[in-house]
Structure formats: C-alpha cells, structure tokens
Amino acid sequence: MIPKPLALSQLQSEEQRDRPESAMRGFQRGSQLLAAALRISRVPQAQIRSHPAEHPLSAGEQAIALTLMFSSFLLPTAWVLSNIYNYRSRPE
C-alpha cells in the first residue's frame, strides 16, 4: 500500500499555521539573500574626478585630435562609397 503524501498544512505545526509572521520572516530572509547575491555581482562605481585637468590641451592640439578622429571614420567610408561601382562589377 502506497502512503498518501502529506499536505503542506499537515507538515506545519499548529503554532506555525496560526502565526503568519513566520512566513513573512521567511520571505524577508529570501529577499535579503537575493539582494546580497545582486549586490556581489554589481560593477564597482567609477572614480570621477571633478577638478581641472593636470595638463590642459591647447586649441591646436584639440584641432589635431578632432581632425584625426573624424578622418579615421570618414576617409574609409568615402573610399568605399566612391568605389562602390568597382566593387559591384567585380566578379566573385
């Protein structure tokens, strides 16, 4: 003969069924464990400094840097767009 499984209410003692705060404590403990797990996997916050740069860049250095950055993106794109017909007609 196979025994019938006990219901949850039969597993809990009569005192625990009368106290709903025991279930609330279990829920709070579970949420604390979840929060702790999330807190561990967080990325550390960046160190942001709010004072001026130690070596400020001159206007000429800024112009050179912007020119190099824009040309590094725009020149390859312009090359491909200007030669698009050559790429299309090339046999594979």
PyMOL Python script that loads the backbone (N, CA, C, O; Angstrom):
from pymol import cmd

cmd.read_pdbstr("""\
ATOM      1  N   MET A   1       0.841  -1.173   0.000  1.00  0.00           N
ATOM      2  CA  MET A   1       0.000   0.000   0.000  1.00  0.00           C
ATOM      3  C   MET A   1       0.891   1.242   0.000  1.00  0.00           C
ATOM      4  O   MET A   1       1.819   1.337   0.802  1.00  0.00           O
ATOM      5  N   ILE A   2       0.611   2.203  -0.903  1.00  0.00           N
ATOM      6  CA  ILE A   2       1.399   3.431  -1.043  1.00  0.00           C
ATOM      7  C   ILE A   2       0.807   4.492  -0.111  1.00  0.00           C
ATOM      8  O   ILE A   2      -0.397   4.746  -0.148  1.00  0.00           O
ATOM      9  N   PRO A   3       1.658   5.122   0.736  1.00  0.00           N
ATOM     10  CA  PRO A   3       1.124   6.155   1.630  1.00  0.00           C
ATOM     11  C   PRO A   3       0.799   7.420   0.846  1.00  0.00           C
ATOM     12  O   PRO A   3       1.477   7.751  -0.126  1.00  0.00           O
ATOM     13  N   LYS A   4      -0.238   8.118   1.277  1.00  0.00           N
ATOM     14  CA  LYS A   4      -0.635   9.367   0.623  1.00  0.00           C
ATOM     15  C   LYS A   4       0.324  10.480   1.052  1.00  0.00           C
ATOM     16  O   LYS A   4       0.739  10.526   2.210  1.00  0.00           O
ATOM     17  N   PRO A   5       0.680  11.383   0.120  1.00  0.00           N
ATOM     18  CA  PRO A   5       1.558  12.486   0.506  1.00  0.00           C
ATOM     19  C   PRO A   5       0.829  13.437   1.448  1.00  0.00           C
ATOM     20  O   PRO A   5      -0.377  13.654   1.334  1.00  0.00           O
ATOM     21  N   LEU A   6       1.587  13.989   2.367  1.00  0.00           N
ATOM     22  CA  LEU A   6       1.010  14.909   3.331  1.00  0.00           C
ATOM     23  C   LEU A   6       0.848  16.284   2.706  1.00  0.00           C
ATOM     24  O   LEU A   6       1.687  16.721   1.918  1.00  0.00           O
ATOM     25  N   ALA A   7      -0.212  16.950   3.053  1.00  0.00           N
ATOM     26  CA  ALA A   7      -0.435  18.316   2.588  1.00  0.00           C
ATOM     27  C   ALA A   7       0.468  19.251   3.371  1.00  0.00           C
ATOM     28  O   ALA A   7       0.957  18.904   4.446  1.00  0.00           O
ATOM     29  N   LEU A   8       0.683  20.430   2.829  1.00  0.00           N
ATOM     30  CA  LEU A   8       1.543  21.413   3.484  1.00  0.00           C
ATOM     31  C   LEU A   8       1.000  21.788   4.851  1.00  0.00           C
ATOM     32  O   LEU A   8       1.762  21.982   5.798  1.00  0.00           O
ATOM     33  N   SER A   9      -0.302  21.889   4.949  1.00  0.00           N
ATOM     34  CA  SER A   9      -0.891  22.252   6.235  1.00  0.00           C
ATOM     35  C   SER A   9      -0.665  21.158   7.271  1.00  0.00           C
ATOM     36  O   SER A   9      -0.618  21.448   8.467  1.00  0.00           O
ATOM     37  N   GLN A  10      -0.526  19.920   6.845  1.00  0.00           N
ATOM     38  CA  GLN A  10      -0.266  18.838   7.783  1.00  0.00           C
ATOM     39  C   GLN A  10       1.190  18.818   8.223  1.00  0.00           C
ATOM     40  O   GLN A  10       1.496  18.360   9.324  1.00  0.00           O
ATOM     41  N   LEU A  11       2.103  19.315   7.367  1.00  0.00           N
ATOM     42  CA  LEU A  11       3.511  19.340   7.713  1.00  0.00           C
ATOM     43  C   LEU A  11       3.824  20.429   8.731  1.00  0.00           C
ATOM     44  O   LEU A  11       4.692  20.248   9.584  1.00  0.00           O
ATOM     45  N   GLN A  12       3.131  21.545   8.651  1.00  0.00           N
ATOM     46  CA  GLN A  12       3.380  22.633   9.577  1.00  0.00           C
ATOM     47  C   GLN A  12       2.723  22.337  10.915  1.00  0.00           C
ATOM     48  O   GLN A  12       1.662  21.718  10.988  1.00  0.00           O
ATOM     49  N   SER A  13       3.369  22.787  11.948  1.00  0.00           N
ATOM     50  CA  SER A  13       2.762  22.610  13.262  1.00  0.00           C
ATOM     51  C   SER A  13       1.582  23.573  13.400  1.00  0.00           C
ATOM     52  O   SER A  13       1.450  24.532  12.640  1.00  0.00           O
ATOM     53  N   GLU A  14       0.753  23.301  14.361  1.00  0.00           N
ATOM     54  CA  GLU A  14      -0.435  24.118  14.559  1.00  0.00           C
ATOM     55  C   GLU A  14      -0.042  25.536  14.951  1.00  0.00           C
ATOM     56  O   GLU A  14      -0.741  26.487  14.599  1.00  0.00           O
ATOM     57  N   GLU A  15       1.073  25.697  15.681  1.00  0.00           N
ATOM     58  CA  GLU A  15       1.526  27.020  16.089  1.00  0.00           C
ATOM     59  C   GLU A  15       1.956  27.841  14.872  1.00  0.00           C
ATOM     60  O   GLU A  15       1.663  29.034  14.790  1.00  0.00           O
ATOM     61  N   GLN A  16       2.647  27.203  13.935  1.00  0.00           N
ATOM     62  CA  GLN A  16       3.125  27.920  12.756  1.00  0.00           C
ATOM     63  C   GLN A  16       1.966  28.341  11.866  1.00  0.00           C
ATOM     64  O   GLN A  16       2.030  29.401  11.243  1.00  0.00           O
ATOM     65  N   ARG A  17       0.920  27.549  11.790  1.00  0.00           N
ATOM     66  CA  ARG A  17      -0.228  27.930  10.965  1.00  0.00           C
ATOM     67  C   ARG A  17      -0.938  29.133  11.549  1.00  0.00           C
ATOM     68  O   ARG A  17      -1.511  29.932  10.808  1.00  0.00           O
ATOM     69  N   ASP A  18      -0.910  29.274  12.855  1.00  0.00           N
ATOM     70  CA  ASP A  18      -1.600  30.392  13.483  1.00  0.00           C
ATOM     71  C   ASP A  18      -0.780  31.675  13.426  1.00  0.00           C
ATOM     72  O   ASP A  18      -1.329  32.757  13.637  1.00  0.00           O
ATOM     73  N   ARG A  19       0.546  31.585  13.140  1.00  0.00           N
ATOM     74  CA  ARG A  19       1.405  32.769  13.105  1.00  0.00           C
ATOM     75  C   ARG A  19       1.801  33.086  11.663  1.00  0.00           C
ATOM     76  O   ARG A  19       2.697  32.431  11.132  1.00  0.00           O
ATOM     77  N   PRO A  20       1.171  34.062  11.010  1.00  0.00           N
ATOM     78  CA  PRO A  20       1.556  34.399   9.640  1.00  0.00           C
ATOM     79  C   PRO A  20       2.904  35.113   9.564  1.00  0.00           C
ATOM     80  O   PRO A  20       3.503  35.182   8.491  1.00  0.00           O
ATOM     81  N   GLU A  21       3.390  35.647  10.688  1.00  0.00           N
ATOM     82  CA  GLU A  21       4.665  36.357  10.637  1.00  0.00           C
ATOM     83  C   GLU A  21       5.844  35.418  10.384  1.00  0.00           C
ATOM     84  O   GLU A  21       6.897  35.863   9.927  1.00  0.00           O
ATOM     85  N   SER A  22       5.681  34.117  10.676  1.00  0.00           N
ATOM     86  CA  SER A  22       6.772  33.188  10.387  1.00  0.00           C
ATOM     87  C   SER A  22       6.981  33.066   8.874  1.00  0.00           C
ATOM     88  O   SER A  22       8.115  32.950   8.409  1.00  0.00           O
ATOM     89  N   ALA A  23       5.905  33.091   8.126  1.00  0.00           N
ATOM     90  CA  ALA A  23       6.035  33.068   6.668  1.00  0.00           C
ATOM     91  C   ALA A  23       6.652  34.371   6.175  1.00  0.00           C
ATOM     92  O   ALA A  23       7.437  34.378   5.227  1.00  0.00           O
ATOM     93  N   MET A  24       6.289  35.476   6.829  1.00  0.00           N
ATOM     94  CA  MET A  24       6.840  36.767   6.432  1.00  0.00           C
ATOM     95  C   MET A  24       8.340  36.817   6.719  1.00  0.00           C
ATOM     96  O   MET A  24       9.096  37.393   5.936  1.00  0.00           O
ATOM     97  N   ARG A  25       8.781  36.225   7.826  1.00  0.00           N
ATOM     98  CA  ARG A  25      10.207  36.192   8.127  1.00  0.00           C
ATOM     99  C   ARG A  25      10.960  35.381   7.070  1.00  0.00           C
ATOM    100  O   ARG A  25      12.066  35.747   6.672  1.00  0.00           O
ATOM    101  N   GLY A  26      10.370  34.305   6.631  1.00  0.00           N
ATOM    102  CA  GLY A  26      10.992  33.507   5.578  1.00  0.00           C
ATOM    103  C   GLY A  26      11.095  34.283   4.269  1.00  0.00           C
ATOM    104  O   GLY A  26      12.099  34.197   3.563  1.00  0.00           O
ATOM    105  N   PHE A  27      10.059  35.032   3.958  1.00  0.00           N
ATOM    106  CA  PHE A  27      10.078  35.858   2.741  1.00  0.00           C
ATOM    107  C   PHE A  27      11.138  36.950   2.861  1.00  0.00           C
ATOM    108  O   PHE A  27      11.858  37.226   1.901  1.00  0.00           O
ATOM    109  N   GLN A  28      11.235  37.574   4.039  1.00  0.00           N
ATOM    110  CA  GLN A  28      12.236  38.616   4.234  1.00  0.00           C
ATOM    111  C   GLN A  28      13.641  38.043   4.121  1.00  0.00           C
ATOM    112  O   GLN A  28      14.522  38.675   3.537  1.00  0.00           O
ATOM    113  N   ARG A  29      13.858  36.871   4.667  1.00  0.00           N
ATOM    114  CA  ARG A  29      15.172  36.240   4.582  1.00  0.00           C
ATOM    115  C   ARG A  29      15.522  35.913   3.130  1.00  0.00           C
ATOM    116  O   ARG A  29      16.656  36.108   2.692  1.00  0.00           O
ATOM    117  N   GLY A  30      14.535  35.416   2.398  1.00  0.00           N
ATOM    118  CA  GLY A  30      14.774  35.124   0.986  1.00  0.00           C
ATOM    119  C   GLY A  30      15.099  36.374   0.187  1.00  0.00           C
ATOM    120  O   GLY A  30      15.970  36.348  -0.683  1.00  0.00           O
ATOM    121  N   SER A  31      14.404  37.470   0.475  1.00  0.00           N
ATOM    122  CA  SER A  31      14.684  38.713  -0.250  1.00  0.00           C
ATOM    123  C   SER A  31      16.047  39.268   0.136  1.00  0.00           C
ATOM    124  O   SER A  31      16.721  39.869  -0.701  1.00  0.00           O
ATOM    125  N   GLN A  32      16.468  39.082   1.385  1.00  0.00           N
ATOM    126  CA  GLN A  32      17.799  39.522   1.796  1.00  0.00           C
ATOM    127  C   GLN A  32      18.883  38.720   1.076  1.00  0.00           C
ATOM    128  O   GLN A  32      19.901  39.279   0.668  1.00  0.00           O
ATOM    129  N   LEU A  33      18.669  37.424   0.921  1.00  0.00           N
ATOM    130  CA  LEU A  33      19.638  36.592   0.203  1.00  0.00           C
ATOM    131  C   LEU A  33      19.725  36.997  -1.264  1.00  0.00           C
ATOM    132  O   LEU A  33      20.811  37.040  -1.842  1.00  0.00           O
ATOM    133  N   LEU A  34      18.570  37.293  -1.862  1.00  0.00           N
ATOM    134  CA  LEU A  34      18.564  37.731  -3.255  1.00  0.00           C
ATOM    135  C   LEU A  34      19.270  39.067  -3.405  1.00  0.00           C
ATOM    136  O   LEU A  34      20.040  39.261  -4.346  1.00  0.00           O
ATOM    137  N   ALA A  35      19.014  39.990  -2.484  1.00  0.00           N
ATOM    138  CA  ALA A  35      19.676  41.293  -2.543  1.00  0.00           C
ATOM    139  C   ALA A  35      21.180  41.149  -2.361  1.00  0.00           C
ATOM    140  O   ALA A  35      21.955  41.850  -3.011  1.00  0.00           O
ATOM    141  N   ALA A  36      21.596  40.247  -1.483  1.00  0.00           N
ATOM    142  CA  ALA A  36      23.028  40.026  -1.283  1.00  0.00           C
ATOM    143  C   ALA A  36      23.676  39.454  -2.541  1.00  0.00           C
ATOM    144  O   ALA A  36      24.796  39.827  -2.889  1.00  0.00           O
ATOM    145  N   ALA A  37      22.982  38.559  -3.216  1.00  0.00           N
ATOM    146  CA  ALA A  37      23.527  37.980  -4.453  1.00  0.00           C
ATOM    147  C   ALA A  37      23.660  39.048  -5.528  1.00  0.00           C
ATOM    148  O   ALA A  37      24.637  39.054  -6.277  1.00  0.00           O
ATOM    149  N   LEU A  38      22.695  39.944  -5.613  1.00  0.00           N
ATOM    150  CA  LEU A  38      22.768  41.015  -6.608  1.00  0.00           C
ATOM    151  C   LEU A  38      23.835  42.037  -6.246  1.00  0.00           C
ATOM    152  O   LEU A  38      24.482  42.598  -7.130  1.00  0.00           O
ATOM    153  N   ARG A  39      24.020  42.279  -4.972  1.00  0.00           N
ATOM    154  CA  ARG A  39      24.998  43.261  -4.517  1.00  0.00           C
ATOM    155  C   ARG A  39      26.409  42.796  -4.850  1.00  0.00           C
ATOM    156  O   ARG A  39      27.268  43.626  -5.151  1.00  0.00           O
ATOM    157  N   ILE A  40      26.669  41.505  -4.803  1.00  0.00           N
ATOM    158  CA  ILE A  40      28.004  40.982  -5.074  1.00  0.00           C
ATOM    159  C   ILE A  40      28.365  41.155  -6.542  1.00  0.00           C
ATOM    160  O   ILE A  40      29.517  41.451  -6.857  1.00  0.00           O
ATOM    161  N   SER A  41      27.408  40.976  -7.449  1.00  0.00           N
ATOM    162  CA  SER A  41      27.705  40.985  -8.874  1.00  0.00           C
ATOM    163  C   SER A  41      27.672  42.384  -9.489  1.00  0.00           C
ATOM    164  O   SER A  41      27.818  42.522 -10.704  1.00  0.00           O
ATOM    165  N   ARG A  42      27.485  43.412  -8.681  1.00  0.00           N
ATOM    166  CA  ARG A  42      27.462  44.765  -9.219  1.00  0.00           C
ATOM    167  C   ARG A  42      28.837  45.203  -9.678  1.00  0.00           C
ATOM    168  O   ARG A  42      29.854  44.781  -9.129  1.00  0.00           O
ATOM    169  N   VAL A  43      28.856  46.047 -10.683  1.00  0.00           N
ATOM    170  CA  VAL A  43      30.105  46.603 -11.179  1.00  0.00           C
ATOM    171  C   VAL A  43      30.514  47.744 -10.252  1.00  0.00           C
ATOM    172  O   VAL A  43      29.666  48.560  -9.890  1.00  0.00           O
ATOM    173  N   PRO A  44      31.773  47.827  -9.858  1.00  0.00           N
ATOM    174  CA  PRO A  44      32.172  48.914  -8.971  1.00  0.00           C
ATOM    175  C   PRO A  44      31.990  50.270  -9.639  1.00  0.00           C
ATOM    176  O   PRO A  44      32.123  50.409 -10.855  1.00  0.00           O
ATOM    177  N   GLN A  45      31.684  51.259  -8.818  1.00  0.00           N
ATOM    178  CA  GLN A  45      31.424  52.598  -9.341  1.00  0.00           C
ATOM    179  C   GLN A  45      32.740  53.255  -9.751  1.00  0.00           C
ATOM    180  O   GLN A  45      33.772  53.063  -9.107  1.00  0.00           O
ATOM    181  N   ALA A  46      32.687  54.022 -10.818  1.00  0.00           N
ATOM    182  CA  ALA A  46      33.885  54.668 -11.345  1.00  0.00           C
ATOM    183  C   ALA A  46      34.318  55.817 -10.440  1.00  0.00           C
ATOM    184  O   ALA A  46      33.497  56.461  -9.786  1.00  0.00           O
ATOM    185  N   GLN A  47      35.611  56.053 -10.420  1.00  0.00           N
ATOM    186  CA  GLN A  47      36.153  57.171  -9.662  1.00  0.00           C
ATOM    187  C   GLN A  47      36.092  58.412 -10.555  1.00  0.00           C
ATOM    188  O   GLN A  47      36.867  58.536 -11.504  1.00  0.00           O
ATOM    189  N   ILE A  48      35.182  59.318 -10.253  1.00  0.00           N
ATOM    190  CA  ILE A  48      35.005  60.523 -11.061  1.00  0.00           C
ATOM    191  C   ILE A  48      35.695  61.677 -10.354  1.00  0.00           C
ATOM    192  O   ILE A  48      35.448  61.951  -9.180  1.00  0.00           O
ATOM    193  N   ARG A  49      36.566  62.347 -11.100  1.00  0.00           N
ATOM    194  CA  ARG A  49      37.270  63.484 -10.515  1.00  0.00           C
ATOM    195  C   ARG A  49      36.669  64.755 -11.071  1.00  0.00           C
ATOM    196  O   ARG A  49      36.392  64.841 -12.267  1.00  0.00           O
ATOM    197  N   SER A  50      36.465  65.738 -10.222  1.00  0.00           N
ATOM    198  CA  SER A  50      35.784  66.955 -10.651  1.00  0.00           C
ATOM    199  C   SER A  50      36.710  68.150 -10.763  1.00  0.00           C
ATOM    200  O   SER A  50      36.236  69.265 -10.979  1.00  0.00           O
ATOM    201  N   HIS A  51      37.994  67.962 -10.626  1.00  0.00           N
ATOM    202  CA  HIS A  51      38.896  69.107 -10.736  1.00  0.00           C
ATOM    203  C   HIS A  51      39.438  69.210 -12.154  1.00  0.00           C
ATOM    204  O   HIS A  51      39.341  68.253 -12.922  1.00  0.00           O
ATOM    205  N   PRO A  52      40.008  70.356 -12.515  1.00  0.00           N
ATOM    206  CA  PRO A  52      40.504  70.547 -13.892  1.00  0.00           C
ATOM    207  C   PRO A  52      41.638  69.573 -14.231  1.00  0.00           C
ATOM    208  O   PRO A  52      42.267  68.980 -13.355  1.00  0.00           O
ATOM    209  N   ALA A  53      41.864  69.438 -15.516  1.00  0.00           N
ATOM    210  CA  ALA A  53      42.916  68.535 -15.987  1.00  0.00           C
ATOM    211  C   ALA A  53      44.285  69.027 -15.532  1.00  0.00           C
ATOM    212  O   ALA A  53      44.505  70.228 -15.374  1.00  0.00           O
ATOM    213  N   GLU A  54      45.204  68.082 -15.323  1.00  0.00           N
ATOM    214  CA  GLU A  54      46.549  68.457 -14.889  1.00  0.00           C
ATOM    215  C   GLU A  54      47.313  69.151 -16.013  1.00  0.00           C
ATOM    216  O   GLU A  54      48.061  70.098 -15.769  1.00  0.00           O
ATOM    217  N   HIS A  55      47.123  68.675 -17.246  1.00  0.00           N
ATOM    218  CA  HIS A  55      47.798  69.265 -18.405  1.00  0.00           C
ATOM    219  C   HIS A  55      46.726  69.625 -19.435  1.00  0.00           C
ATOM    220  O   HIS A  55      46.350  68.777 -20.244  1.00  0.00           O
ATOM    221  N   PRO A  56      46.230  70.849 -19.423  1.00  0.00           N
ATOM    222  CA  PRO A  56      45.176  71.217 -20.377  1.00  0.00           C
ATOM    223  C   PRO A  56      45.706  71.215 -21.817  1.00  0.00           C
ATOM    224  O   PRO A  56      46.860  71.561 -22.074  1.00  0.00           O
ATOM    225  N   LEU A  57      44.829  70.817 -22.743  1.00  0.00           N
ATOM    226  CA  LEU A  57      45.203  70.770 -24.162  1.00  0.00           C
ATOM    227  C   LEU A  57      45.007  72.147 -24.778  1.00  0.00           C
ATOM    228  O   LEU A  57      44.052  72.858 -24.465  1.00  0.00           O
ATOM    229  N   SER A  58      45.929  72.506 -25.655  1.00  0.00           N
ATOM    230  CA  SER A  58      45.804  73.785 -26.351  1.00  0.00           C
ATOM    231  C   SER A  58      44.781  73.638 -27.478  1.00  0.00           C
ATOM    232  O   SER A  58      44.362  72.528 -27.806  1.00  0.00           O
ATOM    233  N   ALA A  59      44.392  74.746 -28.055  1.00  0.00           N
ATOM    234  CA  ALA A  59      43.419  74.728 -29.149  1.00  0.00           C
ATOM    235  C   ALA A  59      43.973  73.973 -30.359  1.00  0.00           C
ATOM    236  O   ALA A  59      43.229  73.275 -31.047  1.00  0.00           O
ATOM    237  N   GLY A  60      45.252  74.109 -30.616  1.00  0.00           N
ATOM    238  CA  GLY A  60      45.870  73.394 -31.739  1.00  0.00           C
ATOM    239  C   GLY A  60      45.842  71.890 -31.535  1.00  0.00           C
ATOM    240  O   GLY A  60      45.550  71.139 -32.466  1.00  0.00           O
ATOM    241  N   GLU A  61      46.146  71.445 -30.319  1.00  0.00           N
ATOM    242  CA  GLU A  61      46.114  70.012 -30.031  1.00  0.00           C
ATOM    243  C   GLU A  61      44.702  69.451 -30.146  1.00  0.00           C
ATOM    244  O   GLU A  61      44.509  68.334 -30.625  1.00  0.00           O
ATOM    245  N   GLN A  62      43.720  70.227 -29.707  1.00  0.00           N
ATOM    246  CA  GLN A  62      42.332  69.793 -29.834  1.00  0.00           C
ATOM    247  C   GLN A  62      41.916  69.701 -31.290  1.00  0.00           C
ATOM    248  O   GLN A  62      41.211  68.768 -31.674  1.00  0.00           O
ATOM    249  N   ALA A  63      42.344  70.662 -32.111  1.00  0.00           N
ATOM    250  CA  ALA A  63      42.008  70.644 -33.539  1.00  0.00           C
ATOM    251  C   ALA A  63      42.636  69.432 -34.224  1.00  0.00           C
ATOM    252  O   ALA A  63      41.996  68.775 -35.045  1.00  0.00           O
ATOM    253  N   ILE A  64      43.878  69.142 -33.885  1.00  0.00           N
ATOM    254  CA  ILE A  64      44.547  67.977 -34.478  1.00  0.00           C
ATOM    255  C   ILE A  64      43.835  66.687 -34.075  1.00  0.00           C
ATOM    256  O   ILE A  64      43.623  65.810 -34.912  1.00  0.00           O
ATOM    257  N   ALA A  65      43.471  66.568 -32.822  1.00  0.00           N
ATOM    258  CA  ALA A  65      42.797  65.361 -32.346  1.00  0.00           C
ATOM    259  C   ALA A  65      41.442  65.180 -33.029  1.00  0.00           C
ATOM    260  O   ALA A  65      41.104  64.071 -33.445  1.00  0.00           O
ATOM    261  N   LEU A  66      40.665  66.255 -33.148  1.00  0.00           N
ATOM    262  CA  LEU A  66      39.357  66.148 -33.815  1.00  0.00           C
ATOM    263  C   LEU A  66      39.510  65.801 -35.288  1.00  0.00           C
ATOM    264  O   LEU A  66      38.738  65.006 -35.823  1.00  0.00           O
ATOM    265  N   THR A  67      40.501  66.391 -35.946  1.00  0.00           N
ATOM    266  CA  THR A  67      40.738  66.098 -37.360  1.00  0.00           C
ATOM    267  C   THR A  67      41.101  64.622 -37.554  1.00  0.00           C
ATOM    268  O   THR A  67      40.596  63.977 -38.473  1.00  0.00           O
ATOM    269  N   LEU A  68      41.956  64.097 -36.712  1.00  0.00           N
ATOM    270  CA  LEU A  68      42.341  62.686 -36.821  1.00  0.00           C
ATOM    271  C   LEU A  68      41.159  61.758 -36.547  1.00  0.00           C
ATOM    272  O   LEU A  68      40.991  60.747 -37.228  1.00  0.00           O
ATOM    273  N   MET A  69      40.346  62.100 -35.557  1.00  0.00           N
ATOM    274  CA  MET A  69      39.199  61.240 -35.245  1.00  0.00           C
ATOM    275  C   MET A  69      38.188  61.240 -36.388  1.00  0.00           C
ATOM    276  O   MET A  69      37.715  60.179 -36.794  1.00  0.00           O
ATOM    277  N   PHE A  70      37.854  62.415 -36.907  1.00  0.00           N
ATOM    278  CA  PHE A  70      36.884  62.464 -37.998  1.00  0.00           C
ATOM    279  C   PHE A  70      37.423  61.803 -39.260  1.00  0.00           C
ATOM    280  O   PHE A  70      36.687  61.104 -39.956  1.00  0.00           O
ATOM    281  N   SER A  71      38.706  62.019 -39.561  1.00  0.00           N
ATOM    282  CA  SER A  71      39.257  61.414 -40.781  1.00  0.00           C
ATOM    283  C   SER A  71      39.341  59.890 -40.652  1.00  0.00           C
ATOM    284  O   SER A  71      39.200  59.181 -41.649  1.00  0.00           O
ATOM    285  N   SER A  72      39.566  59.383 -39.452  1.00  0.00           N
ATOM    286  CA  SER A  72      39.639  57.927 -39.306  1.00  0.00           C
ATOM    287  C   SER A  72      38.291  57.262 -39.568  1.00  0.00           C
ATOM    288  O   SER A  72      38.245  56.094 -39.953  1.00  0.00           O
ATOM    289  N   PHE A  73      37.199  57.989 -39.365  1.00  0.00           N
ATOM    290  CA  PHE A  73      35.874  57.431 -39.665  1.00  0.00           C
ATOM    291  C   PHE A  73      35.412  57.776 -41.077  1.00  0.00           C
ATOM    292  O   PHE A  73      34.805  56.943 -41.750  1.00  0.00           O
ATOM    293  N   LEU A  74      35.690  58.983 -41.525  1.00  0.00           N
ATOM    294  CA  LEU A  74      35.119  59.435 -42.789  1.00  0.00           C
ATOM    295  C   LEU A  74      35.918  59.002 -44.017  1.00  0.00           C
ATOM    296  O   LEU A  74      35.320  58.728 -45.058  1.00  0.00           O
ATOM    297  N   LEU A  75      37.229  58.932 -43.933  1.00  0.00           N
ATOM    298  CA  LEU A  75      38.009  58.574 -45.123  1.00  0.00           C
ATOM    299  C   LEU A  75      37.732  57.153 -45.620  1.00  0.00           C
ATOM    300  O   LEU A  75      37.532  56.982 -46.823  1.00  0.00           O
ATOM    301  N   PRO A  76      37.710  56.122 -44.765  1.00  0.00           N
ATOM    302  CA  PRO A  76      37.375  54.784 -45.292  1.00  0.00           C
ATOM    303  C   PRO A  76      35.958  54.712 -45.869  1.00  0.00           C
ATOM    304  O   PRO A  76      35.725  54.021 -46.860  1.00  0.00           O
ATOM    305  N   THR A  77      35.026  55.417 -45.256  1.00  0.00           N
ATOM    306  CA  THR A  77      33.655  55.424 -45.770  1.00  0.00           C
ATOM    307  C   THR A  77      33.603  56.110 -47.124  1.00  0.00           C
ATOM    308  O   THR A  77      32.949  55.623 -48.047  1.00  0.00           O
ATOM    309  N   ALA A  78      34.283  57.226 -47.246  1.00  0.00           N
ATOM    310  CA  ALA A  78      34.308  57.947 -48.534  1.00  0.00           C
ATOM    311  C   ALA A  78      34.965  57.089 -49.615  1.00  0.00           C
ATOM    312  O   ALA A  78      34.516  57.089 -50.761  1.00  0.00           O
ATOM    313  N   TRP A  79      36.015  56.364 -49.264  1.00  0.00           N
ATOM    314  CA  TRP A  79      36.697  55.499 -50.242  1.00  0.00           C
ATOM    315  C   TRP A  79      35.758  54.417 -50.762  1.00  0.00           C
ATOM    316  O   TRP A  79      35.684  54.176 -51.967  1.00  0.00           O
ATOM    317  N   VAL A  80      35.043  53.768 -49.847  1.00  0.00           N
ATOM    318  CA  VAL A  80      34.131  52.693 -50.251  1.00  0.00           C
ATOM    319  C   VAL A  80      33.003  53.255 -51.100  1.00  0.00           C
ATOM    320  O   VAL A  80      32.657  52.666 -52.124  1.00  0.00           O
ATOM    321  N   LEU A  81      32.419  54.386 -50.697  1.00  0.00           N
ATOM    322  CA  LEU A  81      31.313  54.958 -51.466  1.00  0.00           C
ATOM    323  C   LEU A  81      31.765  55.447 -52.843  1.00  0.00           C
ATOM    324  O   LEU A  81      31.012  55.345 -53.811  1.00  0.00           O
ATOM    325  N   SER A  82      32.974  55.972 -52.937  1.00  0.00           N
ATOM    326  CA  SER A  82      33.442  56.444 -54.246  1.00  0.00           C
ATOM    327  C   SER A  82      33.787  55.289 -55.179  1.00  0.00           C
ATOM    328  O   SER A  82      33.752  55.458 -56.398  1.00  0.00           O
ATOM    329  N   ASN A  83      34.115  54.133 -54.643  1.00  0.00           N
ATOM    330  CA  ASN A  83      34.467  52.973 -55.460  1.00  0.00           C
ATOM    331  C   ASN A  83      33.403  51.885 -55.429  1.00  0.00           C
ATOM    332  O   ASN A  83      33.714  50.723 -55.687  1.00  0.00           O
ATOM    333  N   ILE A  84      32.163  52.229 -55.121  1.00  0.00           N
ATOM    334  CA  ILE A  84      31.117  51.217 -54.971  1.00  0.00           C
ATOM    335  C   ILE A  84      30.827  50.494 -56.287  1.00  0.00           C
ATOM    336  O   ILE A  84      30.519  49.302 -56.293  1.00  0.00           O
ATOM    337  N   TYR A  85      30.928  51.224 -57.399  1.00  0.00           N
ATOM    338  CA  TYR A  85      30.652  50.584 -58.687  1.00  0.00           C
ATOM    339  C   TYR A  85      31.739  49.570 -59.041  1.00  0.00           C
ATOM    340  O   TYR A  85      31.455  48.550 -59.668  1.00  0.00           O
ATOM    341  N   ASN A  86      32.967  49.843 -58.649  1.00  0.00           N
ATOM    342  CA  ASN A  86      34.038  48.876 -58.885  1.00  0.00           C
ATOM    343  C   ASN A  86      33.809  47.601 -58.074  1.00  0.00           C
ATOM    344  O   ASN A  86      34.058  46.496 -58.556  1.00  0.00           O
ATOM    345  N   TYR A  87      33.335  47.765 -56.841  1.00  0.00           N
ATOM    346  CA  TYR A  87      33.074  46.598 -56.004  1.00  0.00           C
ATOM    347  C   TYR A  87      31.893  45.792 -56.531  1.00  0.00           C
ATOM    348  O   TYR A  87      31.882  44.565 -56.429  1.00  0.00           O
ATOM    349  N   ARG A  88      30.904  46.471 -57.091  1.00  0.00           N
ATOM    350  CA  ARG A  88      29.726  45.767 -57.608  1.00  0.00           C
ATOM    351  C   ARG A  88      30.045  44.961 -58.861  1.00  0.00           C
ATOM    352  O   ARG A  88      29.587  43.829 -59.015  1.00  0.00           O
ATOM    353  N   SER A  89      30.838  45.554 -59.757  1.00  0.00           N
ATOM    354  CA  SER A  89      31.095  44.884 -61.032  1.00  0.00           C
ATOM    355  C   SER A  89      32.200  43.841 -60.947  1.00  0.00           C
ATOM    356  O   SER A  89      32.426  43.124 -61.922  1.00  0.00           O
ATOM    357  N   ARG A  90      32.872  43.733 -59.860  1.00  0.00           N
ATOM    358  CA  ARG A  90      33.969  42.778 -59.701  1.00  0.00           C
ATOM    359  C   ARG A  90      33.418  41.362 -59.598  1.00  0.00           C
ATOM    360  O   ARG A  90      32.526  41.109 -58.789  1.00  0.00           O
ATOM    361  N   PRO A  91      33.933  40.429 -60.404  1.00  0.00           N
ATOM    362  CA  PRO A  91      33.443  39.050 -60.301  1.00  0.00           C
ATOM    363  C   PRO A  91      33.935  38.397 -59.008  1.00  0.00           C
ATOM    364  O   PRO A  91      35.022  38.688 -58.510  1.00  0.00           O
ATOM    365  N   GLU A  92      33.116  37.527 -58.501  1.00  0.00           N
ATOM    366  CA  GLU A  92      33.470  36.876 -57.235  1.00  0.00           C
ATOM    367  C   GLU A  92      34.149  35.570 -57.426  1.00  0.00           C
ATOM    368  O   GLU A  92      34.505  34.910 -56.449  1.00  0.00           O
TER     369      GLU A  92
END
""", "prot")
cmd.dss("prot")
cmd.show_as("cartoon", "prot")
cmd.util.cbc("prot")
cmd.orient("prot")
